[in-house]
């Protein structure tokens, strides 16, 4: 029969191997969710900033609603461009 200490050592090694296999999946999932939130936030922020700038300029020049509409679409375009750039950068890193 084998030594009980030898069995405990082998058991610890097996448990550490199992933990190493489980952790990368959780890290990848967390990293994916973080990147998804980052992309969504960039898009929403760009649209929001564009709309606010359009609203302020409309108030100054009394041209409601034209500048709000124009800057809304400019913000949406800038947000989409940022999302595409960030996605390409993340893809190159992987």
N, C-alpha and C positions, 0 to 999 in steps of 0.2 A: 504494500500500500504506500501511497505517496505521503510526504510530509504535509501536515496541515498548513504550515507557514508557506510552503510552495504553492498550495492551492489558493491561499489568500492573495499572494503576489500575482498569480495568473488572473484571479478575479478582478483585482484592481486594474490591471493592464487592459482587460477586456472592457471594463466599464469606461475607462478613459478613451478607448477607441470609439465606443458608441457615442460618447459625448462629443467627440470631435466630428463625427458624422452628422449629428443633429444640429450643432451650432451654425455651420455655414448656411443651412437652409433658412434659419431664422434671420440671420444677418442679411441674406439676399432679399428676403421678403420685406424686411424693414427698410432696406435701401431702396427697393422698388417703390414702396409707398411714399417714402420721402421725396423721391424724384417726381412722382406723380403729383404730389401736393405742390412741389416747387413749380412745375410746369403750369398747373392750374392757377396758382397765385400770380405768376407772371402775366398770364393772359388777362385775368380779371383786373389786376392792378393797372395794366396799360390802358384798358378800355375805360376804367374809372378815372384815371388821370386825364385822358383825352376828353372825356365828357365834362369834367370839372373845368378844364381850361376853356372849352367851348362855352360853357355857361358863364364864366367870368368875362370872357371877351364879348359875349352877347350882351351882358349887362352894361359894359362900358360903351359899346358902339350902338346899342339899341337895335340889334338886327335879329331878334329872336324869331325863329328857332334855327336859323341857317347855320350859325357857327357851331352850335351844339351838335347838329347833325354831321357837319363836316369833320369836326374833331372827334366825334364818336367813331366814325369810320377810319380816321387816321389812327386813333388809339387801337382799334381792332386790328388794323393791318400791322401796326408796330408790335402788338402783342403776339400775333401769329408768327411774325418774323423772329421775335425773341424765342418763342417756343421751338421753332424749327432749328434755330442756331444751337439752342441748349440741347435739344435732342441729338443733333449731329455730334456735338461735343461729347455727350454721354456715350454715344455709340462708339466713338473713336477710343474712349478710355477703356471700354470693355473689350 
